Amino acid sequence: TAGAATTCNAQVLWTAPGEGPGPPTPEELASIAFGQLPLERADVHTAPDAPAPTYVGVENWLWIPRSQWITLSKSVTAGSTTVTVSAAPEQVFWNLGPKTQTCHDPGRAWVTGMTDGATTSCSYTYKVASAGEPGGVFAISATIEYHVRWTCNGACSTTSGDLGVVDAPVGTSTIHVLQRQTVVVQ
């Protein structure tokens, strides 16, 4: 049908002449399952939030929605072997223009009406203005970094493994940082 989207998962298996392919290994199934995980593109939030400016010396809250801080999993079965891959968010890597920041949780959403005593685990204070940057703003980004592990049930030559820390797609935004000027009147 016109306009219908289709997907195809193809894998090339090399075998000796006259031999058929053996069953996939748990590691191969883990790789297939990982390829099907919908890793989250970070939904970047700051307070103050664009297009409102912030200022040099002001603490800026950084966060992604708590709904993006969840463990993702996917299972793949071949014959009597089932491999389940789990990707747990471990940290968020923030590129804030002049510096980077790593936060080990999603941060805390700032909401109107919070008291001056409210705190967050993820913030950054700019030491320079963004006036010299393209458009007068810093391009910022956040990347959720997942630790990926797998387990195997059934006919398994290996029962578990670790694929390490992997980066999800990068989420982007901008932040306008101004410099305050003090006027002394005598």
Steps between C-alpha positions, in 0.01 A plus 500: 500500500612851425644682800523186716815476710673166535804386693739218438747344739759311294814338629778343290628165627821356356537121506738246354394351165236231550431596863189672626512780753494404867262659744583857600709542813357683802738787418358524147143496634595770753630715215174454307288582806710808578448624143124495565509705824344847467771699682361836613607828338539734799224761524718792617364735768664791679383759749485768392358343183560636148425752368529669844861601564718403793795689644865442580524382861142363519444130576315340205303184568545220245265204458337250273148368572494227766301290246822472296693359798376142471658164429423374151495132410454282194498121458591301189442125459667258261398136542523417870722801582359828628723800569372807684690826476450769767624858463500696826564876493824570685564871443421799284792667325435872446698711252427856611712700257816601683493200739350153550314356797410141591194433715425158647122540496247683283523819709204672662239689302469862606143619534360847559447573867796304636661663804853638508594194706419257216799300379590278208764234442578629150588861426759721337611861560636686196814709548485664155226658289387351170520832309789384279329175398297450178156653559619627840420164665688190611396184320442241773436128490425207728568131444355222714766235553364148555679202654396200289501142634343178376387166638434172321242231578462159337778348292779744589874464462534817711237611753570874513711779363571871512493725192634796700382860501341629180380845399142567396421756229594856598231751603574867427394850602651846548555733794540879490748614768523873574751698707354728768641848527523682830459877511641686802334835573666741742 
